[in-house]
Amino acid sequence: MSREVGDELLNMPFNPRVLMENITRQELVEMYAAASGRDVSNILFYYVFGTFKIAVIAQQIYARYVKGFTQDKRFANFDKFVAALGHIADSSIQTQSIG
């Protein structure tokens, strides 16, 4: 994982800090493949698609916050969260790597 993308993830709300500090994404994929016996050759597609899906959910939460449908201050900066997810997905596509 590039340091820049790693820093972005760690600065996001509700981040997977414990997992990210102890194992790489590639190691996690390899563990999953070994345990499940599944083909993981298209993991880049699924990683980028999953990142997009999280960004859509975060965008919906942010829109609700901006419109006043929720008052939870944790959602005030979700626009930055969405932008970071877009950057992470784009970086993965450009490098053809999950990090």
Secondary structure, DSSP 8 states (H G I E B T S, - for coil): --HHHHHHHHTSTT--HHHHTT--HHHHHHHHHHHH----TTHHHHHHHHHHHHHHHHHHHHHHHHTTS---GGGTTHHHHHHHHHHHHHHHHHHTS--
